[in-house]
Amino acid sequence: MAAPEVVLTERADGVRLAVVVSPRSSRSAVTGVREGALAVALHAPPVEGAANEELVALLARLCGVPKRAVRVVSGATGRRKLVDIAGVERATLAARLAGALP
């Protein structure tokens, strides 16, 4: 059976993906794939946008883009989020995510 994959949607300026976060974890890291969404553990608490800021920084570092290229477009106050990443192609992002998965 093939490993689950993150569903990536190509957009005019980059790629959109779903993310499921677990705030207040012992460390920040990609933990796997859950129902087509990238599962991410975040050390920051979900208070005053701290977890979203940490998510943006983690994804920017992982994708090799500046933080300003990563934007939470939906789910800012929930665990399930939609994130746009500008300036990266779908194939490049898929390869980087595959390398980051445990």
C-alpha positions, 0 to 999 in steps of 0.5 A: 500500500502506498504512503498517504500523500498531501493533497496539493492544489496548484494555483496561479501564484503557487500551491494550496494545501490543507494542514492539521495542527497540534499546538502545545507539542514538545517540538515543532515538526511535520508529523505525517499526513491525515486525510490528505492534510499535512499533520504538523505539531507546533510547540507554540500555544494557540493564543494570539496567533502564536501557533499560526506564526510558528506554522508559517515560519515552519512551512516557509523554512520547509519550502524554501520561501520567505515567510511573507509567501506563506499565508493561512487563508482559512481556519486561523482559529481552528486546528484544520487550516488551508494554507497558500504558499506563493512562489513554489511549484506543485512538484517542488513542494511535493518533493520537499514535503515527501522529504520532511515526512517521518 
